[in-house]
Amino acid sequence: MTEDARAAEVSIGAADPDAAPGAVLEARRVSKWFGEVIAVNGSSLTVGPGVTGLLGLNGAGKTTLFKLLAGLIEPSQGEVLVYGRRLRREVGLFRRIGFCPESEAMPDWLTGREFIALMLRLMGTPAPQIGPRADAILARLHLADAAHRRIGGYSKGMRQKVKMAQALAHDPDIVFLDEPLNGMDPVSRHEIIALVSELGRAGKTILVSSHILPEIETMTRNIVLIHHGKVLAEGDITEIRDLIRDRPTIVAFTSSDPRRLAAFLAGQELVVGVELDDRGRVVARTDHAVGFYRALPAWLLAEGLPVEEIETLDDSLQAVFDYLVGD
Amino acid sequence: MPVYERGYRHWEPSGRAPAAPWWVIARRGILSPLKRRPFLLLLLLAWVPAVVKGTILYFSVQSGDLLKLLGGTWADVDAAGFFAFIERQDSFVMILLAIVGSPLIARDRAENGHALYFARPLTLFDYVAGKGLIALFYILVVTLAPVLLLAIYGYLVTSGATGFDMLLLTPLRATVFCLLTGASLSLVLLALSAAGRRTVFVVLGWLLLFSGTQIIARILSLFGGPWMRVFDFRAQYFHAGSVLFGASPRLDYPPLISWLLILGWTIGAWVFLRRRIRPVEVVS
């Protein structure tokens, strides 16, 4: 949206007064049935600016929740709010949303530029802005050379990029990306990850759905985990990991004086176990990782303990996912 | 101001207002087939009967009653004559709609178009109206448009017709008939298109509906009497339209029955479209 267009925006009234502060997207006790099958079951969550990963196993209800949040399907029960408003009741809100679907099916007979232009027209973009916007986004995604070729002749990665392009061309504030890295080569993956991170840092609200956890982890540490149709956890991976009390977080220290370090850590209340592994590292277990990390610098400085490297062994997204989902 | 500090504000861009979504869809769908030369040739071919009628009108004026007698309804400049002309254009309507209309929704369903369309500020009405206008446009191009031109031409070259009839009543009748039947045909075609993902099956369904029901109804009427013609899809439109044009009825039962049948399947088509068009993608 250009500055003059932004300046011409007018308020059309107040949003839902009960909307969660800072929430761009909000689901309230949302359920969705397909016949006898319940895909999403009474889930509530809020999503704010930045990149958020929506994770779940196949059949967990991830795609349904994604589409509920994107306003593509109506919930059977509960409500989904975008900026405190119901999306399908105010279709004008879709101008602030970009949606990149998972499916690879595309209008093969159109050129990349024609496709983006059509999508921009449907978004209500004024005619003089359509060409420049289409060219700009295609250039940003390194598709300028292929802009006038038919999509039918595009590689899998190029098709993925042109889908991304249509989602971003109108400069939306909220972007839904469903498995955005599918079929991309390593270089393209790197480009898209960088782009998504950049958009997140710029204050856009990006919701990325993926079942490939390392990909999500490269984009964000903020996740929503869905399992059996319910939101199992939402928030920062470390904070979520910290809440899994029955499985203490494991932290490994490389130190020139491992025995002194181990003895010191063993005496701390936040530490529930200490051992030396076969690589000579001190491996400590804590059931309160956030507090542990907060206190750690002061401990090390006060005691003059030598530490060359600290590595958290199981607060990776994969570990958190496995603990919560139990697989 | 950071994005997250903004509340919802309706976007009203400065400058010229953007096109309505239904018009964006319709415009694209109308212009795309015109880029294909065989399709343009077909459109030209669909205008040949209009040229023939115009020529017959001209020469019937020049050579008197003989050619008028030989020309039959081709030489008629009354409302019934134009109605007969529209009836004759039926084959072109069938072929054009099979080409242009069959893929309208089937292709979107196959290509995940609905998820892309409905993630944009448009409603089901916008989508159906846009798609329907494409079919309606091509119906009108080969029916109403030649009738309107022929009515003006007929008024200029013949002496037997009054301006009131030729320039007002006949165009008005033709407009009402073509718009009503065109809208109904478009909705039925869209419903057929929404039923499948493969255009070829939609084409077959359309041809069966257009011509197949005619053959079946005629065979059935041999055994079950004239009421069996209710199964003739296309004949209902012309039987109903005969009232508008003051022409002789096409079937042996009251035209009201045809109007009701048309209304019934048009509403049915709309209900089907509402159920069928969903922004849910199918991932292969």
Interface residues (C-beta under 8 A of the other chain):
Chain A: M1 T2 D4 A5 A7 A8 E9 V10 S11 I12 A14 A15 G22 V24 G48 P49 K67 A70 G71 L72 I73 V82 Y83 G84 R85 V91 G92 L93 F94 R95 R96 I97 G98 F99 P101 E102 S103 E104 A105 M106 P107 D108 L118 M119 R121 L122 M123 G124 T125 P126 A127 P128 Q166 D173 F176 A202 G203 K204 T205
Chain B: P2 V3 Y4 R6 G7 Y8 R9 H10 W11 E12 P13 S14 G15 R16 A17 P18 A19 P21 V24 I25 R28 R107 A110 E111 N112 G113 A115 L116 Y117 F118 A119 R120 P121 L122 T123 R278 P279 V280 E281 V282 V283 S284
